Amino acid sequence: MTDPVTDPGPGPAVAPPTPATELSSPKDAVGGWLQTLRTGDIGSLPVIIGLILIVVVFQSLNPTFLNAFNLVNLCLQIAALGIMATGITLVLMLGEIDLSIGSVSGVAAAVLLVTHVRDGLGPWVAVLLAVLAGAVIGLIQGSIFAKVGVPSFIVTLAGLLTWQGVQLRILGEQGTINLPPVGTLVRLAQFSFVPRWLAIALAALIPLLYLLFSLMTRRRRVSTELPVMPLWLPITVAVILFVLLQIVVAKLYLDRGVPWTFVFMIVIVVFFDWLLRRTAYGRKIFAVGGNIEAARRAGINVNLIRISVFTLCSTLAAVSGVVAAMRLGFANQQSGSGETLINAIAAAVIGGTSLFGGRTRRYAPLLGALVIGAIANGLELLSLSSDVRLIVTGTVLLAAVVIDALVQRSRTSHGR
């Protein structure tokens, strides 16, 4: 006889767990991809299309655009920009802004040149002091913003003026200081290139890591019974990426090759992308930028996250200033001024970092730096004036912001 209390009886049938759905056919895969686009998850598609159009237009107007010599120069030119864009990406992730990064990079360049050339310190000691100066500046500004409650726009706008004055004071009446033309820093930034075998190996490692992380993500989605793309898709993308990177490397080594500063920039971009997506600290940045009140209720120390992000941003701005001074071979009163600030913000936004906070694309600083650098480089090859360059860059930035706003609206309407 069954226990009437503990026996559940026949009851409703319980459906077994639904296995993960694999979109195995190309038609299903394309349909799934189009569905994600409709819900606002467009990925890096706009910036990739834009980059292709930029290359096609400038190559058609000037056949030297894809010349090996010019491509190596482009790699040298965007290294500092990509590093600074990485820092501003972190701040934008919080839904905030840092207007002082150009001035901070100028201060770092001034500290580097004064301590190394005037005071006679070793090159790496001077580099360390310059980067530490940037970190201290970021700590000060982040603390005022987080602890006192002054809006980041005001704090960093004041910083833009203050640190520009500090830069002028450090440089003194001379104004311009040159690095030793045969010194370690100039040799590293202007004349040091990756051995060809190592560049080929790195170009093979990148698609391999992409495939590895794609398979790890796929396995997690399978374990949580979410739809997954077919296995052939990441393999195909990895193969295409491998072929493209090997072609680029072969092209660059028709001239000098891959600059070490460019590799350094890529390492920084990849490291901070990993930090954002694979660590608890990165998830806290996403949480604070996405919904600050929810982050507080989840026990996240919001002030600590804010201070640390502004410190990292200024530190990377200082690193960028050091790299720029090493490449140019000097620092002066104009270091970090002009288009430095707007180009860094534009690179981050064009690459796919949302101005609304809490969202960024994979390797957004690298993609954005490539777009900004390609535009500037192509316009210089066409011998167009700076006013045209500013108009084109501003138009591209506005288009990126409009796309971001439309994506945000689409995500909100689809409950994402």
N, C-alpha and C positions, 0 to 999 in steps of 0.2 A: 504494500500500500504506500503510495507516495505521500510525502509531507505536503499538505496544502499550502503551507507558508513558504517553504523553500523551493518547491517545484514551480518553475516559471510557466509550465504548460507549453503548448505549441507556439503561441505568440507569433508576431510577424517575423518573416524570414529576414535575416541580416545579410545584406549583400557583401560579398567578399571584396577586399580592397581592390581598387581599380589600378591596374598596372600602368606604368608610365607609357604614354603614347609616343611612338617614334614616327616622325614625319618622314617616312622612308623614301617616297618617290620625289623626284625633282618638282613635280607639280604641287605636292603637299608642302614641300620645303618653301617654294616660292609663295604659296598661299599663306603659310605661317608668317613669312617675312613681311608680306604686304599687310597682314593683320597687325603686326607690331608697329608698322609705320603709321597705320590709321589711328592707333592708340597713342601716338606721340613719341614712340621710342624709335627715333630715326638714326641713332648712333652717330657715327662720324661720316655719314653719307654726304651731307652738304659740303663739308670742308674738303673731302676727297674729290668730289665733282668740281668744286671751285679750283682746287689745285691743278687738276687736269686741264681745265679751261685756261688757267693762267699760263701753264706751260705751252699749250697749243698756240695761244694768241702771241706770246712774246717770241716763240720760236719762229712763227710765221712772219713776224715783223723784223726780227733780227736773228739770222741763223747761228750767231755766236752764243745765243742764250744757253744752249745745251752743250756748248764746247766744254771739254774737260777742264781747261784752265778756269773758266767762269764758274763751273760747278764746285771746284775746290775753293774758290774765293767765296762762294755762297755759303759753304760749310763753315769757313772761318768767320764770316760776318754774323751768322745767326747763333753762334755758340753762346755769347753773352746774353742775347735776347731770350733764348730758350730757358736759360737759368733763371733770369728775372721773372719770366712768365710763370715758371713753376711756383715761385714764391707768391705772386699775386693770385694764382689759382687757389692756393690754400685759404687766403683771406676771402676771396669771392665765395668759396664754399660756405663760409659763415654768413653770407649775405651782407658782408661789409666791404670796405674799400680802403686802400692804402695809397694816398697820393704822394707820399714822401719817398718812394723807392728810387726815383731818379736821383734825388738829392743824396740819399744814403749811398748809392753807388758812387757818386762823385766824391763824397767824404772818404769812402774806402780807397778810391784811387789816389786821393791826396795823401792819406795816411801812408799808403804803400810807397809812393814816390819820395815823400819827405823822410820817412824813417830809413829807407834803403839808400837813396842817393845822397841826401844831405847829412843824415846822421850816421851813415855807414853800417847799418845793421845788415845781417845776412838776408838774402832774398826771402827765405822761407819764414824767418822770424817776422819780417815786414809784412808778408802775406797774412800770417796768423794775427798780427795786431790789427790789420785792416779788417779782417773778417770779424774779430772780436768787437771792434768798434761798431760794426753793423748790428751784431747781436745785442749789444748794450742799448743801442738806439731803439731797436724793436722791443726790448724789455720795458724801456721807459714808456714808449707810446702805448704798448699793450696794457700796461698797468694803469695808465691814466684812463684809457678807454674802459677797461673792465672794472676797475675799482672805484674810480671817481664817477664814471657814467657819462663822460663827455663823448658825444658821437664820434665815430671813427673818422668821418669826413672832416670834422673840425680839427681833431687831434693831428691827423696826418697832413692836412692843409697847412696848419701851423708848422708842422715838421718840415714840409717842403721848403718853407721860407727860412726857418731856423737853421737847418742843416746845410742849406746853400750858403748861408752866411758863415757857418763854421768851416765849410770847404774853402771859402775865400780867405778866411783867417789863417788856416793851416798852410795854404799855398804861399801866402805873403805877397809882397810887392812884385816878386818875379813873375808870378802868374802861371808860367809854364815850366814844367820840369820834365826832362827827358830821361828815359831809362838808358843804361849802357847798351849801345847797339850790339855788342857781342856778349852781353850778359846772359845769365841762365834764364831769366824770365822772358826776354825777347826771343831767345832761341826756341824755348818751349812753345810759345804761342804762335810764332811766325814760321819757324823752319823745322818743326818736329812733326813727323808723320808716322802713322802706324805701319809696321812692316806688312808687306802684302799678304804673307801667309796668315798673319793674325787677323787682318781685315776679312779675309775669305772665311776664316773660322768663325769670327763674330757674326758675319752675315749668314752663316749656316746655323749658328746657335739661336738667333732671334726667332726664326720660324719654328725651330724645335721647341723652344720654350712656349711659344704660342700654342702649339699643338698639345703640349703637356698640360698647360693650364685649361685649355678647352676640354680636354678629356676629363680632367678633375672636376670641372664645373658640370659636365655632362653626367658624371657618375653621381654627383650630389643631387642633381635634378631627378635622376632615375630613382634614387633612394627615397626621395620625398614624393614620388609618383606624379611629377610634373612632366608636361610634354617636352620632348627633346628633339633636336635636329638630328638628321641621319649622320652616321659616323663618317660617311664619305665627304661631308661638307667641310668640317675643319681640316681634314686631310688635304682636300683640294685647295683650300685657302692657304694652308701652310706651304704647299708645293708652289703655288703662284707667288707667294711672298718670297720664297727661297730664290726662285728664278729672277724676280725683279731686283732683289738685293744684290745678287751676284752680278747682274748686268750693271747696276750702279757702281759697284766696287770696281769692276773691270773698266768702266768709263773713267772713274776718278784716277785710276793708276795709269791712264794714258798721259796724265800730267804728274803732279806730285803725290797724290794719294789721299788718304783719309787723315785729316788733322787730329792730333791728340785732344785738342780743346773741344772738337765736335764730339768725340767719343766720351769725353768727360761730361758734356752736356747731356748726352743720351743716358749715361749712367745715373745722373741726378734725376732726370725725368722718370726713368724706370723705377728707381728706388722709391721716390715719393708716390708713384702710382701704386707700388706694392704696399707702402705704408698706409695709404688711404683705404685700400681694398682688402688687405689681408691681416690687419692688426686691429686690436681693440681701440687703440688711439685713433686710427683712421675712422673707425665706425662711429666714434664719439664726435668727430668733426662733422660727419654726415648728419648725425642726429641733431647736433646744435644748429647746423645750418638749415635743416629741414623743419624743425619745430623746437624752438628753444624752451618753451614751457614743458613740453613732453620730455625733453632731455633732462630738465631739472627734476621733474618728478621721478624719472628713472634713476636718479642718484648721481648723475654726471656733474662733475665740478665744472660748471660752465665758465667761470672766471679763469680757471687754470687753462682750459682749452683755448680760450680767447687770447690770453697772454702768450701762451706757447706758440700759437699760430702767427701772431704778429712778430714774435721774436724770430721764428723761422723765416718769415717773409723778408725781414730786414737783413737777416744773415745771408740769404740767397741773393738779395740785392747787392750786398757787399761783395760776395763772390763774383757776381756779374761785373761789378765795377773793376775788380782786380783783373778779370779775364780781358775786359775791354782795354784797360790800360796796358796790359801785356801785349795785346795784338797791335795797338796803335803805337806803342813805344813811348808814350808820354801821358801826362795828365795836366789839365789846365782848368781855367775857370769855367769852361763850357762842358767839362766832363759830367755826364749824367743829366744834362739839360736838353733843351730842344724836344725832339720827338721820342726821347727815351721812355718816359712815363707812358705816353699814349700808346706807343708800339707794344709795350709789355702787356698793358691791359687789353689792347686789341688782339694780341696773340692768344691770350687766355680765353677771351670770349669767342673769337673766331674758331679756336680749336674745339669748343664745345662746353665751356664752363658757364653755368647759368648765373646770370646776375641776381636771380631770386634766391640763390643759396641752396645748399644741400644736393647739388647735382653737377657732375662733370663727366666728360667722356674719357676713354682710355687715351693716355698720352696726348691730352689736349694741348699742353704747352709746346710740344714738339711739332704737332700738326699746324698750330697757329703760327709758330715761328717760321715754319717753312713757307706759309702763305705770305706773311708780312715780308719776309726776306726776299722771296721770289718777286713780289711786286716792286719793292725798292730796287732790287738788282736789275730787273727788266726795264724799269723806267730810266735808270741810269744809263743802261746800254743804248736806249733810244735818245739819250741826251735831252730828256725833258726836264723842265724846271721843277723846283721844289714845290711850287704851288699845285702843279698837276699831281705830284706824288701825294700831297696832303689830301687833295680832293678824292683821289682814287682810294687811298687808305681809309678815309672817313666814310666813303660810300660802302666799302666792304664791311667795315665795322657796323654801320647802321643795318646792313642786310643781315649780318649775324645776329644782332640784337632782335630784329623783327622776327627772324626764324625762331629764336629762343622764346620770345613772347607767344608766338603761335603754338609752339610745342608745349609750353606751359599750360596754355588754354586747353589744348587737346587732351593733355594728361589729366587735367582737372575734370573735364567733361566725361572722361572715361573712368574716373575714380582712382587714378594712379597717383 
